[in-house]
Amino acid sequence: MEILGDIGKVEEIRECTRGKGLILSIDNNSRSKLWYDTHTNQRGKSLEEFITSDLLLMNEATEIPTFETVRGRSWIDLTL
């Protein structure tokens, strides 16, 4: 799964900055109720597991989606 490779890269970056602090802004194209979407997809489940290891999700509940097209809208951009 492509997202697992991406998560691995982010983990490498975190290891390099351990103790210094790090803010991640992620255009992740995954959906999860954890970040206020209407449902959770498989990419969202994978990212949820990574986030809940020891990261803080900084997104706040809002009615304004981070992504919207004529086909739908979602909250797929995260700040960690």
Secondary structure, DSSP 4 states (H G I P E B T S, - for coil): -HHHHHHHHHHHHHHHTTTT----EEE-----GGGT-SS--HHHHHHHHHHHHH--------SS-SEEETTEEE--EEE-
